[in-house]
Amino acid sequence: MRNYKTRSVVGQFKSSFAQKCSECKWLLIIVLSITLVCFIGGIVVFASTPECYPGGEYILTFAGVRGGFGAFFSRTLSIVVVMGVSFACSLTVWTMPLAVILLGFRGYLLGFNIAALCAGFGMSGLLNAILIVIPCQLCMLAALILFLCFSTKTSIYCKKFGNGGRSRWKTILCFFLVLVILNLIETLLLLTFSAKVILVI
């Protein structure tokens, strides 16, 4: 009986998630495309002018790389700020582009810092980036994009029909928990395999 209820809850969640993605499909595509272009732009900017940036250990400070659990709390604060701005901007269509710009800038920083990580630590930095940093950070970025799109869709729904307060708080709580878990996973992986290198954006 318990397994049936669990499967039922999971099935409802999948159905609801798929429906929300379908409802804001074009908004998702636009925001993802902009963020991807910014991500690639960050890599290109670093790669095209490497002589402007310090190498070796100094790259840690320059690129915003930190180690230890302090990085976990720094990223958590960053998540709270980005979610707060995204939620505030999603309340009206006119301010929503500001949140898109913020996420695009975050994508740019991710690309830039990954390039700096590889430049500063060579093969070790490349492996950390491919195996740990890129998957975790891209998942967090994707979650923030979904949060913005879902929040925008919920705001539009509330203006038309009202009574969307509970839905908003559920969206905020669910995405915050997902982002904190991803943040913790990245921190633990980097502490385990490379305590020296942790990306903070």
N, C-alpha and C positions, 0 to 999 in steps of 0.2 A: 504493500500500500504506500509506504514511504517512498519507494523507488518510483512508483507511478506519479506521485505528486511532484517529485523532483524533476522527472522528465517533462511533466506538464508545465512547470514553471520555466524550465529551460526552453521548451518549445514556444511558450508565449513570449519570452524575451527575444528569441530569434525572430519571431514573426513581427514583433513590434519594432525591433531594430531595423529589419529589412524594409518595413513599411516607411519608417522615417527617412531612411537613406533614399528610397525611391521618391518620396515627396520633395526632397531638396536635392535631387540628383544634379541638376544643372548648376546650382550654387556650389555644391561639392566639387564638381569638375572645374569650375572657374577658380575657386580658392586653391585647390590642389595644384592646378597648372601654374598659378602665380607663385606659389610657394616653391614649387619645383624649379622654376626659372631662377628664383632668388637663391636657392640652394646651390645650383650650378654656378650662378654668378659669384657666390662667395669663394668657391674653389678656383674659378678663373682669375679673380682679382688677386688672390694670394699667389697663384702659380705664375701670373704674368709679371709680378714685381717682387720676387723673393728677396732681392737685395735691400729692400726697404725694411725688412723685419729681422730681428735678432735671431740667432740660431741657438742650438744646444739647450742648456738648462733655462736660459732666459726666455725661451719660447713659452714656458709654463705660465709665467706672469703675463706676458704679452697677449697670449691667446685666451686667457681666462681659464687656465687649467688649474685645478686644485686637487688635493688628495685628502683622504680621511672622511669621516662622517660629517665634517663641516660642509662638504660639498653637497651631501644629502639635504641638509637644511637650507643651504643656499638655493638649490634647485627647487625645493619645495616652496620657498618664498617667491621664486620666479614664477612657478606654476600658479600660485595664488594671485599674483599681480596680473598675469596674462589672462587668467580666467575671469578676474574681476573686470578688467578692461573689456574683454570680449563680451561678457554679459551686459555691461552697461551700453556698449555700442550696438548690441543686437536688439535693443529696445525700439529703435527706429531704423528705417531703411537708410536714412540720410547719414547716420553715424556708423553704420556697419562697415563701410569701406575703411574706416580708421583701424578697425580690428583686423581687417585683411592685410593692411599695410604692416601692422605689428607682427602678424604671423609670417608675412613675407620677410620681414627683417630678421625674425627668429630663424627662418630657413637660411637666410644669407649667413648669419653668424654660425650656424651649424656647419655649412659648407666651408666657411673660412677657417673655423677652428679645427675641423677634421684635416684640412690641408696643412695647417700649422702643426698638428699632432704628428702627421706623417713626416713633415720636414724636420721636426725637432728630434724625433726618435727613430727615424728610419724604418726598418722592417718591423721592429717591436711596435712602433706607433701604428704602422699599417695594419698589423694583425689585431691590435686592440681596437682599432677603428672598425675593421670589417666584422670581427667576431662579437664585439660588445657594444661599442659606442654607437655605431650607425644603426643597428637593429633597435636598440632601446630608445635612442633619441628620435628616430623616425616614427616609432610607435607612439611616443609622447606627442610629437608634432601632429601626427594623424589624429590622435585623440583630441587635441586642442582644436583642430580644424572641424572635426565632427561636432564638438561642443558648440562652436560658434554657429555652425549651420543649424543644429537642432534648436539652439536658443533663439535664433532668428525666426525659425519656423514656428516655434511655440509662441513668440511675441505676436506674430501675424495672426495666429489662431486665437490668442487671447483678445486681440483687438476686435476680431469678428464675432466671437462667441462668448468671451469672458470666462471666468472660473478656471484659470490656468496656473494658479499659484502653486498648488501641490506638484503639478507636473514640472514646473520650473525648478523647485527645490530638489525633486528627485533626480532631475538631469544634472544639476550642479553636484549633488552628493555622489552620484554614480561615477561621473567623470573624474571628480577629485580623487576618489578612492582608486580608480584605475591608474591615474597618473602617479599617485604616491606609490603604488605597488610597483609600477614600472621603474620609478626613480630608485626605490629600494633594491630592486633586482640589479639595476646597473651598478649601484654603489657596492653591493655585495660581490658582484662578479669582478669588479675592478680592484676591490680590496683583496680578493682571493688570488687573482691572476696578475694584477699589476697595480699594487697600492700606490705606486708613484704617479700614475696618470689617471685623472678623473676630469671629464669635461664639464664645465659649468657655463650654461647660457641662460 
